[in-house]
Amino acid sequence: MTDVAPDARLHKNRKLKNALLQHKALTKDGLSERLFGMLFSGLVYPQIWEDPEVDMEAMQLAEGHSIVTIGSGGCNMLAYLSRSPSSIDVVDLNPNHVALNRLKLAAFRHLPDHAAVVHHFAQENTRSNSRSYDRFIAPNLDAQTRDYWNKRGVTGRRRIAAFNRNFYRTGLLGRFIGAGHIVARLHGVKLNDITETRSLREQRQFFDDRIAPLFEKPLIRWLTARKSSLFGLGIPPQQYDELASMSEGGTIAPVLRHRLEKLACHFPLKDNYFAWQAFARRYPQPHEGTLPTYLKPELYPAIRANANRVTVHHASFTELLAQKAAASVDRYVLLDAQDWMNDRQLNDLWGEITRTAAPGARVIFRTAAEKSVLDGRLSDTLLEQWTYHAERSSELNKQDRSAIYGGFHIYERKA
């Protein structure tokens, strides 16, 4: 099905190939990279898994800032618009994410009102969404993006029809979460039962009694000891190795257990839409909890008014920055992309970041492990031009409701 399936045409996406492939094809690492690349060629993230509230606090995002960010599922660039930046350049190597970001922007600009936006992006089993797309959104898309969403799969359905059902169950991550629910059910655990808890204490009890024991099951330990089993989380081989180094047994089961514990226990469910997607595979209803930041009604007017300030590029971060003037960018959002990079790619990226950064510019990023990827890898000439806010980074990492990363990092350009 083209609305959810991986695209095997990695060889046609040179940008993604250049970012991913670091070993020869017939080596163990090379085969692993190519399998991940094939899976990553399709839609991966139907929603972004970084907390925009943490992002905006870390960036000290304010009116008039210029931002360059990686797109992923597109939720956070919309949240940033609520602060009225002067411009946002969104980059992504995955054309499926490019199409999703452009769809979301067009929806905010052309759907009739906030209720229609929420209907399209937060409610499941709403068959009118594809009709709203045809009437309001499609006529305002560029031809390439419109063709993407109109493309039909083997079932005859258009890609856009995924929004008639539950879009967040599609994509590589959506299917991985679904597989996790199946594995849990095989062991007698219904993960969505956690939504019936009514306090942090009850959430903790559910985790300790029902979820934590799963990580001692032979099948789950076997699965988490294999890199390819975790590709569905968007964890490339390089990130897996980093995570495995944090545990004794060469498996990332203890790391996953710890991060799932944070997701399940550290924040009230009513305030954590990431937990709802992980455990219920949907967003909460109004009486159950809050929606993602970009769907909050009080932010809708600003996001809609500022949507024309965003440009979405099928390009790498370094590639886009090379086209920008010196000292022209205020804020950079790298997600976890640097975990994929070798030293040359990392230094090339930060060379362009340093050149284009305005005085006081801030860079934020996440890492699979706790420590910054820049330590011992970025040249001293570049690193000495930045201040690392270690204490503030640690504080905000604890507040990140997505709970899946080991580290959150803030760097500020020295004046």
C-alpha positions as CSV (number, residue, x, y, z in Angstrom):
1,M,0.0,0.0,0.0
2,T,1.5,3.3,-1.0
3,D,0.1,5.2,1.9
4,V,2.1,3.3,4.4
5,A,4.7,1.0,2.7
6,P,8.4,1.5,2.5
7,D,9.7,2.6,-0.8
8,A,12.5,0.3,-2.0
9,R,13.9,2.9,-4.3
10,L,16.7,4.1,-2.0
11,H,19.0,4.2,-5.1
12,K,16.9,7.0,-6.5
13,N,17.2,9.2,-3.5
14,R,20.9,10.2,-3.7
15,K,20.5,12.7,-0.8
16,L,19.4,10.0,1.6
17,K,22.0,7.6,0.3
18,N,24.8,10.1,0.9
19,A,23.5,10.6,4.5
20,L,23.1,6.9,5.4
21,L,25.6,4.8,3.6
22,Q,29.1,4.7,5.2
23,H,30.2,1.0,4.6
24,K,30.6,-1.2,1.6
25,A,27.4,-3.1,0.5
26,L,28.6,-6.6,1.2
27,T,29.7,-6.0,4.8
28,K,27.5,-6.6,7.8
29,D,27.3,-2.9,8.6
30,G,26.8,-2.1,4.9
31,L,23.8,-4.5,4.6
32,S,22.4,-3.1,7.8
33,E,22.6,0.5,6.5
34,R,21.0,-0.5,3.2
35,L,18.1,-2.3,4.9
36,F,17.5,0.7,7.1
37,G,17.7,3.0,4.1
38,M,15.1,1.0,2.2
39,L,12.7,1.2,5.1
40,F,13.5,4.9,5.7
41,S,12.7,5.7,2.0
42,G,8.9,5.5,2.8
43,L,6.9,7.6,5.3
44,V,8.6,7.1,8.6
45,Y,7.1,9.6,11.1
46,P,3.4,10.5,10.8
47,Q,4.0,12.7,13.8
48,I,7.3,14.2,15.0
49,W,8.7,12.7,18.3
50,E,10.3,15.7,19.8
51,D,8.6,18.0,22.3
52,P,7.9,21.4,20.8
53,E,7.4,23.0,24.2
54,V,10.9,22.0,25.2
55,D,12.2,23.2,21.8
56,M,10.7,26.7,22.1
57,E,11.9,27.1,25.6
58,A,15.4,26.0,24.8
59,M,15.6,28.3,21.7
60,Q,14.1,31.2,23.6
61,L,12.1,31.5,20.4
62,A,10.8,35.0,19.8
63,E,9.1,37.1,17.1
64,G,11.4,37.9,14.1
65,H,13.7,34.9,14.5
66,S,14.8,33.0,11.4
67,I,14.8,29.3,11.8
68,V,16.2,26.3,9.9
69,T,14.8,22.9,11.1
70,I,14.4,19.3,9.9
71,G,10.8,18.6,9.0
72,S,10.1,15.0,10.1
73,G,6.3,14.8,10.7
74,G,5.8,18.6,10.5
75,C,4.1,19.2,13.9
76,N,6.9,21.3,15.4
77,M,7.5,23.7,12.6
78,L,3.8,24.6,12.9
79,A,4.2,25.1,16.7
80,Y,7.1,27.4,16.1
81,L,4.9,29.6,13.9
82,S,2.9,30.5,17.1
83,R,5.9,32.7,18.1
84,S,5.8,34.6,14.8
85,P,9.3,34.0,13.5
86,S,10.3,35.9,10.4
87,S,10.9,32.7,8.4
88,I,11.3,29.0,8.7
89,D,13.2,26.8,6.3
90,V,12.2,23.2,6.7
91,V,14.6,20.5,5.2
92,D,14.2,16.8,5.0
93,L,15.9,14.1,3.0
94,N,12.7,12.0,2.8
95,P,10.3,13.2,0.1
96,N,7.4,11.6,2.0
97,H,8.0,14.0,4.9
98,V,8.4,16.9,2.5
99,A,4.9,16.1,1.2
100,L,3.5,15.8,4.7
101,N,4.9,19.1,5.8
102,R,3.5,20.9,2.7
103,L,0.1,19.2,3.3
104,K,0.0,20.5,6.9
105,L,0.9,24.0,5.9
106,A,-1.8,24.1,3.1
107,A,-4.4,22.7,5.6
108,F,-3.8,25.6,8.0
109,R,-3.9,28.1,5.2
110,H,-7.0,26.8,3.4
111,L,-9.2,24.7,5.6
112,P,-12.2,26.8,6.8
113,D,-11.4,26.9,10.6
114,H,-9.7,25.4,13.5
115,A,-12.3,22.6,13.9
116,A,-11.6,21.5,10.3
117,V,-7.9,21.3,11.0
118,V,-8.4,19.2,14.2
119,H,-10.9,17.0,12.3
120,H,-8.3,16.3,9.7
121,F,-5.2,15.7,11.9
122,A,-6.5,14.6,15.3
123,Q,-9.7,12.5,14.8
124,E,-9.9,9.0,13.4
125,N,-12.5,7.3,11.3
126,T,-13.6,10.5,9.6
127,R,-14.4,9.7,6.0
128,S,-15.0,13.3,5.1
129,N,-11.3,14.2,5.4
130,S,-10.5,13.2,1.9
131,R,-13.4,15.3,0.6
132,S,-12.1,18.3,2.5
133,Y,-8.7,17.7,1.0
134,D,-10.2,17.7,-2.5
135,R,-12.2,20.8,-1.9
136,F,-9.9,23.0,0.2
137,I,-6.3,21.7,0.1
138,A,-5.5,20.0,-3.2
139,P,-6.2,23.0,-5.4
140,N,-3.6,25.0,-3.3
141,L,-0.8,22.4,-3.4
142,D,2.1,22.4,-5.8
143,A,1.7,19.7,-8.5
144,Q,4.3,17.3,-7.1
145,T,2.8,17.3,-3.6
146,R,-0.8,17.0,-5.0
147,D,0.4,14.0,-7.1
148,Y,1.9,12.4,-4.1
149,W,-1.3,12.5,-2.0
150,N,-3.4,11.5,-5.0
151,K,-1.3,8.4,-5.8
152,R,-3.1,5.1,-5.5
153,G,-1.8,1.9,-4.0
154,V,-2.5,-1.7,-4.7
155,T,-5.9,-1.4,-2.8
156,G,-7.0,1.4,-5.1
157,R,-7.0,3.9,-2.3
158,R,-5.3,7.3,-2.6
159,R,-2.6,8.1,0.0
160,I,-4.8,11.0,1.3
161,A,-7.4,8.4,2.3
162,A,-5.2,7.4,5.3
163,F,-6.6,10.5,7.0
164,N,-10.1,9.0,6.7
165,R,-9.0,6.2,9.1
166,N,-6.1,6.8,11.5
167,F,-3.1,8.4,9.8
168,Y,-0.9,7.8,12.8
169,R,-1.1,4.0,12.4
170,T,0.7,4.4,9.0
171,G,4.3,4.9,8.2
172,L,7.2,3.0,9.6
173,L,6.8,4.2,13.1
174,G,3.1,3.7,13.2
175,R,3.5,0.1,12.1
176,F,6.3,-0.5,14.6
177,I,4.1,0.7,17.4
178,G,1.3,-1.6,16.1
179,A,3.7,-4.5,16.2
180,G,4.7,-3.6,19.7
181,H,1.1,-3.8,20.8
182,I,0.8,-7.2,19.1
183,V,3.8,-8.5,20.9
184,A,2.5,-7.2,24.2
185,R,-0.9,-8.9,23.6
186,L,0.9,-12.2,22.9
187,H,2.2,-11.9,26.5
188,G,-1.3,-10.9,27.9
189,V,-0.8,-7.2,28.1
190,K,-3.2,-4.6,26.6
191,L,-1.0,-1.5,26.4
192,N,-4.0,0.8,25.9
193,D,-5.4,-0.1,29.3
194,I,-3.0,2.5,30.7
195,T,-5.4,5.1,29.5
196,E,-7.8,4.0,32.2
197,T,-5.5,5.2,34.9
198,R,-6.3,8.4,36.7
199,S,-3.1,9.5,38.4
200,L,0.7,9.3,38.2
201,R,0.6,6.7,41.0
202,E,-1.8,4.5,38.9
203,Q,0.4,5.0,35.8
204,R,3.4,3.9,37.8
205,Q,1.6,0.8,39.1
206,F,0.5,-0.1,35.6
207,F,4.1,0.2,34.3
208,D,5.6,-1.8,37.1
209,D,3.0,-4.5,37.1
210,R,2.3,-4.9,33.3
211,I,4.9,-3.3,31.1
212,A,8.2,-3.7,32.9
213,P,8.0,-7.5,33.1
214,L,7.7,-7.6,29.3
215,F,11.4,-6.7,29.0
216,E,12.4,-10.0,30.7
217,K,10.5,-12.1,28.2
218,P,12.8,-14.1,25.9
219,L,11.1,-13.0,22.7
220,I,11.5,-9.3,23.5
221,R,15.1,-9.7,24.7
222,W,15.8,-11.5,21.4
223,L,14.1,-8.8,19.3
224,T,15.8,-5.9,21.1
225,A,19.2,-7.6,20.6
226,R,18.9,-7.1,16.8
227,K,19.5,-3.9,15.0
228,S,16.9,-4.5,12.3
229,S,14.1,-5.1,14.8
230,L,14.5,-1.5,16.0
231,F,14.6,0.1,12.5
232,G,10.8,0.7,12.9
233,L,11.6,3.3,15.6
234,G,13.7,5.2,13.1
235,I,16.9,4.0,14.9
236,P,19.6,3.7,12.3
237,P,22.5,1.2,12.9
238,Q,24.8,4.0,14.2
239,Q,22.3,4.9,16.9
240,Y,21.7,1.3,17.9
241,D,25.4,0.8,18.5
242,E,25.5,3.9,20.7
243,L,22.5,2.7,22.7
244,A,23.8,-0.8,23.1
245,S,27.0,0.6,24.5
246,M,25.0,1.9,27.4
247,S,24.0,-1.6,28.6
248,E,26.0,-4.6,29.7
249,G,24.4,-7.3,27.6
250,G,24.8,-5.8,24.1
251,T,21.0,-5.4,23.9
252,I,19.1,-2.1,24.2
253,A,16.3,-3.7,26.2
254,P,17.3,-1.9,29.4
255,V,17.6,1.4,27.6
256,L,14.1,1.0,26.0
257,R,12.7,0.0,29.4
258,H,14.0,3.1,31.0
259,R,12.7,5.4,28.3
260,L,9.3,3.7,28.2
261,E,9.2,4.2,31.9
262,K,9.7,7.9,31.5
263,L,6.9,8.0,28.9
264,A,4.5,6.1,31.0
265,C,5.3,7.4,34.5
266,H,6.8,10.9,34.5
267,F,4.0,13.0,33.1
268,P,0.2,12.9,33.6
269,L,-1.4,11.2,30.6
270,K,-3.8,14.0,30.1
271,D,-0.8,16.3,29.4
272,N,1.2,13.9,27.2
273,Y,0.0,13.3,23.6
274,F,3.1,11.3,22.9
275,A,2.0,8.7,25.5
276,W,-1.4,8.5,23.9
277,Q,0.1,7.7,20.5
278,A,2.4,5.1,22.0
279,F,-0.1,3.4,24.2
280,A,-3.5,4.1,22.6
281,R,-2.4,4.7,19.0
282,R,-4.4,7.9,18.8
283,Y,-4.8,11.4,20.2
284,P,-7.0,11.9,23.3
285,Q,-10.5,13.1,23.1
286,P,-11.2,16.5,24.7
287,H,-12.3,14.9,28.0
288,E,-9.2,12.7,28.1
289,G,-6.3,15.1,27.5
290,T,-4.7,17.8,25.4
291,L,-3.8,17.7,21.7
292,P,-0.3,18.5,20.2
293,T,0.8,22.1,20.6
294,Y,0.2,22.9,16.9
295,L,-3.5,21.9,17.3
296,K,-4.3,24.1,20.4
297,P,-7.1,26.4,19.6
298,E,-5.5,29.5,21.1
299,L,-2.5,29.1,18.8
300,Y,-4.5,28.6,15.6
301,P,-4.8,32.3,14.5
302,A,-1.1,32.9,14.7
303,I,-0.1,29.6,13.0
304,R,-2.6,30.2,10.2
305,A,-1.5,33.9,9.7
306,N,2.2,32.9,9.6
307,A,2.0,29.7,7.5
308,N,3.2,31.6,4.4
309,R,6.6,32.2,6.2
310,V,7.6,28.6,5.8
311,T,9.5,27.1,2.9
312,V,9.9,23.3,2.7
313,H,13.0,21.9,0.9
314,H,14.0,18.4,-0.2
315,A,17.6,19.0,0.9
316,S,20.1,18.3,3.6
317,F,20.7,20.8,6.3
318,T,24.3,21.4,5.1
319,E,23.1,21.8,1.5
320,L,20.5,24.4,2.4
321,L,22.8,26.4,4.7
322,A,25.5,26.6,1.9
323,Q,23.0,28.8,0.0
324,K,22.5,31.2,2.9
325,A,24.3,34.5,3.7
326,A,26.7,34.7,6.6
327,A,25.2,35.6,10.0
328,S,21.6,35.2,8.6
329,V,20.1,32.5,10.8
330,D,19.0,32.8,14.5
331,R,17.8,29.3,15.4
332,Y,18.7,25.7,14.2
333,V,16.8,22.5,15.0
334,L,18.8,19.4,14.1
335,L,16.6,16.7,15.8
336,D,18.8,13.6,16.2
337,A,20.3,13.8,12.7
338,Q,23.9,14.1,13.9
339,D,23.7,10.6,15.4
340,W,23.8,9.4,11.8
341,M,26.8,11.4,10.7
342,N,30.5,10.6,10.4
343,D,33.1,13.1,11.5
344,R,33.4,14.7,8.1
345,Q,29.7,15.2,7.7
346,L,29.5,16.6,11.3
347,N,32.3,19.2,10.7
348,D,30.9,20.2,7.3
349,L,27.5,20.8,8.9
350,W,28.9,22.9,11.8
351,G,31.1,24.8,9.4
352,E,28.0,26.0,7.7
353,I,26.1,26.5,10.9
354,T,28.9,28.6,12.3
355,R,29.2,30.7,9.1
356,T,25.5,31.4,8.9
357,A,24.8,31.9,12.6
358,A,23.9,35.4,13.7
359,P,25.4,36.6,17.0
360,G,23.6,34.8,19.9
361,A,22.2,32.1,17.5
362,R,21.1,28.9,19.2
363,V,21.3,25.3,18.0
364,I,19.3,22.5,19.6
365,F,19.5,18.8,19.0
366,R,18.9,15.4,20.6
367,T,21.0,12.3,20.9
368,A,20.3,8.7,21.5
369,A,23.0,8.6,24.2
370,E,23.2,11.2,27.0
371,K,26.4,13.0,25.9
372,S,26.7,15.5,23.1
373,V,27.9,14.1,19.8
374,L,30.2,17.1,19.4
375,D,32.6,16.0,22.2
376,G,35.8,14.8,20.7
377,R,34.5,14.9,17.1
378,L,34.0,18.6,16.2
379,S,37.1,20.5,15.5
380,D,38.3,22.8,18.2
381,T,38.3,25.8,15.8
382,L,34.5,25.4,15.4
383,L,33.6,24.2,18.9
384,E,35.4,27.2,20.6
385,Q,33.0,29.6,18.9
386,W,30.0,28.1,20.8
387,T,28.9,27.9,24.4
388,Y,27.3,24.7,25.6
389,H,24.5,25.2,28.1
390,A,24.9,21.9,29.8
391,E,22.8,22.5,32.9
392,R,19.9,24.0,31.0
393,S,20.1,21.2,28.5
394,S,19.8,18.6,31.3
395,E,16.9,20.4,32.9
396,L,14.9,20.5,29.6
397,N,15.7,16.9,28.7
398,K,13.9,15.9,31.9
399,Q,10.9,17.9,30.7
400,D,10.7,16.3,27.2
401,R,7.5,14.4,27.1
402,S,8.5,12.3,24.1
403,A,10.9,10.5,26.4
404,I,12.8,8.6,23.7
405,Y,16.1,10.4,23.7
406,G,19.0,10.1,26.0
407,G,20.2,13.7,25.6
408,F,19.0,17.2,24.7
409,H,21.6,19.9,23.9
410,I,21.7,23.6,23.5
411,Y,24.6,25.5,21.9
412,E,24.8,29.3,21.7
413,R,27.0,31.3,19.3
414,K,29.4,33.5,21.0
415,A,29.2,37.2,20.2
